[in-house]
Amino acid sequence: MLYGAPRHANLVTELLIEETLVLVETTGGDREIGLADLVEIDWGRDFAANFRAAFPGTTAAVKVNYGPIALDYLLAHGGTAYLRMMVARPLLESGRVRLVADAPKFPYSIHAVYSTNAESSVIQLIRHSLRSAMGWDRPSSDSAHTSA
């Protein structure tokens, strides 16, 4: 499973889900939270270019290349971060974070990549198991949540 869409002659790249990155900020702290408290997660080159265009000159307080570590930091220390909607949704529902008003949302594709020589029955089993384990086979109210 990869984020983004690599291309190679001997590989099949299949869209699994189109996710949305949303800007959230922590709630309940004793100080005002803003972009000065940005926890920057490495979501790839496309996101970085879009972020720089939307927020020119913004510098992250913390940079992390692994989402779960960034999320732990965000929840422990407070701040703002772009999260995948599937990750943000339960935090929004519990009130631990809120969406930043008027912040742009960015698309984020999740792909399966496999050899053109792969056994189709194995690919089908893996695809089904992955969607089930990730909860992608369940209905969602998020319009960006689609299956391939």
C-alpha positions in Angstrom: 0.0 0.0 0.0 1.4 3.4 -1.0 0.4 7.0 -0.9 0.7 8.7 -4.3 0.8 6.9 -7.6 4.1 5.4 -8.7 4.4 4.3 -12.3 6.5 1.5 -13.6 6.1 -0.7 -16.7 5.9 -4.0 -14.8 3.6 -2.8 -12.0 -0.1 -2.2 -11.7 -1.1 0.9 -9.6 -4.7 0.6 -8.3 -6.5 3.4 -6.5 -7.8 1.9 -3.2 -9.3 5.1 -1.7 -9.2 8.8 -2.2 -8.6 10.3 1.2 -8.8 14.0 2.3 -6.2 15.8 4.4 -7.8 18.3 6.8 -6.2 20.9 9.1 -7.1 20.3 12.7 -6.1 22.0 16.0 -6.2 20.6 19.5 -8.8 21.8 21.9 -8.9 22.3 25.7 -5.5 23.8 26.2 -4.6 26.9 28.2 -3.2 28.8 25.2 -4.2 29.9 21.7 -3.3 27.4 19.1 -2.3 28.4 15.5 0.0 27.8 12.6 2.9 28.7 14.8 2.2 25.3 16.5 2.2 23.4 13.2 3.2 19.7 13.4 4.2 19.1 9.8 3.7 15.5 8.6 5.5 14.5 5.4 2.6 13.8 3.1 4.7 13.9 0.0 5.8 16.4 -2.6 2.3 17.2 -3.9 1.0 18.0 -0.5 4.1 20.0 0.3 3.7 22.1 -2.8 0.0 22.7 -2.1 0.7 23.6 1.5 3.4 26.1 0.5 1.0 27.7 -2.0 -1.8 28.0 0.6 0.4 29.1 3.5 3.5 30.8 2.1 6.3 31.4 4.6 4.8 29.1 7.3 7.4 27.2 9.2 6.6 24.1 11.2 7.3 24.0 15.0 7.9 20.2 14.6 8.5 18.1 11.5 7.7 14.4 11.5 7.7 11.8 8.6 5.5 9.2 10.3 1.8 10.1 11.0 1.3 8.1 14.2 4.2 9.7 15.9 3.0 13.1 14.8 -0.5 12.4 16.1 0.9 11.3 19.5 3.0 14.5 19.7 0.0 16.7 18.6 -2.3 15.2 21.2 0.3 15.3 24.0 1.6 18.9 23.3 -1.1 20.6 21.4 -0.9 22.3 18.0 -2.2 22.1 14.5 -1.6 19.4 11.8 -3.0 18.1 8.6 -4.4 14.6 9.2 -6.2 12.1 7.1 -10.0 12.5 7.6 -10.3 8.8 8.6 -7.8 9.6 11.5 -9.3 13.0 12.3 -13.0 11.9 12.4 -13.0 10.1 15.8 -10.9 12.9 17.3 -13.3 15.5 15.9 -16.3 13.5 17.3 -14.6 13.2 20.7 -13.8 16.9 20.8 -10.0 16.4 21.1 -9.5 18.4 17.9 -11.5 20.7 15.8 -11.3 21.7 12.1 -9.4 24.9 11.4 -12.0 27.3 9.9 -11.5 28.1 6.2 -8.4 26.0 5.9 -8.0 24.3 2.5 -8.5 20.5 2.3 -6.2 18.5 0.1 -6.8 15.2 -1.7 -4.6 12.2 -0.8 -4.7 9.0 -2.8 -3.9 5.6 -1.4 -2.8 2.9 -3.9 -2.0 -0.7 -4.1 0.9 -1.5 -6.3 1.7 -5.0 -7.5 3.4 -6.9 -10.2 1.7 -7.5 -13.6 2.6 -11.2 -13.0 0.7 -11.4 -9.7 -1.9 -14.2 -9.3 -5.3 -12.5 -9.6 -6.9 -14.6 -6.9 -4.1 -13.6 -4.4 -4.5 -9.9 -5.3 -8.3 -10.1 -4.9 -7.8 -11.7 -1.4 -5.3 -9.1 -0.4 -7.4 -6.3 -1.7 -10.5 -7.6 0.2 -8.5 -8.2 3.4 -6.9 -4.7 3.3 -10.2 -2.9 2.8 -11.8 -4.9 5.6 -8.9 -4.3 8.0 -8.7 -0.6 7.2 -12.5 -0.2 7.5 -12.8 0.9 3.8 -15.6 -1.5 3.1 -17.9 0.3 5.5 -20.2 3.1 4.4 -18.9 6.6 5.1 -20.5 10.0 5.2 -17.3 11.5 3.8 -17.8 12.1 0.1 -14.0 11.7 -0.4 -14.3 8.1 0.8 -14.7 6.1 -2.3 -13.6 2.6 -3.4 -11.9 1.6 -6.5 
